[in-house]
């Protein structure tokens, strides 16, 4: 069977492509003209130039395919102009799923995010049933992913066999930008993290996430959501694991919330005036106030989602950053290849 993958040049998408090739799928990748295609070099992948914002190019790319993995999205907490994140994440999803319905695709897997889920104030892990109040969604990224997921569920009501997957915080190889989660690891490796904010996240191996997409296509129930998650870690626990892996000291200074939030607003104002990209935004600081812990039991039980330990997932991410020239500060030790 031939599969179309949108966002194939990105972090999750590149790993989905590799997982598909291992399962002997034929793969067509929708790529934007002039996009960075390093993540697809050396792979037997058919390229179809187009853009999720262009319905006709998406429709053409689906010709001859039986399944679609819609992974493409803007994963950023600072996008200017702001409308761009809605054009890509929401309207782009509407285009892809509309074309899939027209083409009568056998199955569509839509890559959502845990950003669309609610959370428990006491830190208890949330699951697919944890409600979210749309009026209290923080920031454009989370709001755009929530709206896009609603589009996906509406297309299910129209008869499209779409399965929604909600990755948590993936780490691992081919994080070329890097993503906000990968940037935390890279800042640690380059000794640019003298202190930390008390928060928590669910860390998952990106290769488990990629395989979870295939399992969702093969075993998932249309109209259902599946959290593709791993281990729940506090930021301090994550940094301690990175310290054990690399031999670098973990930062010991924990920053207070409100002064950091004030600094983030000042930084955002400065970047708005200068055109620079802030390393820390008010949105990310506000999100850090809550432990974003999640329970992937449904995906483990129904899909057979693998559970790579967070330590191993982080080791693979560290190794990839070292091997690809992202680490510029000497010191510590490069982890051995697994």
Secondary structure, 3 states (H helix, E strand, C coil): CEEEEECCCCHHHHHHHHHHHHCCCEEEEEECCCCCCHHHCCCCCEEEECCCCCHHHHHHHCCCCCEEEECCCCCCCCCCCCHHHHHHHHHHHHHHHHHHHHHCCCEEEEECCHHHCCCCCCCCCECCCCCCCHHHCCHHHHHHHHHHHHHHHHHHHCCCCEEEEEECEEECCCCCCCCHHHHHHHHHHCCCCCEEECCEEEEEEHHHHHHHHHHHHHHCCCCCEEEECCEEEEHHHHHHHHHHHHCCCCCCEEECHHHHHHHHHHHHHHHHHHCCCCCCCHHHHHHHCCECCECCHHHHHHHCCCCCCHHHHHHHHHHHHHHCCCCCCCCCCCCCCC
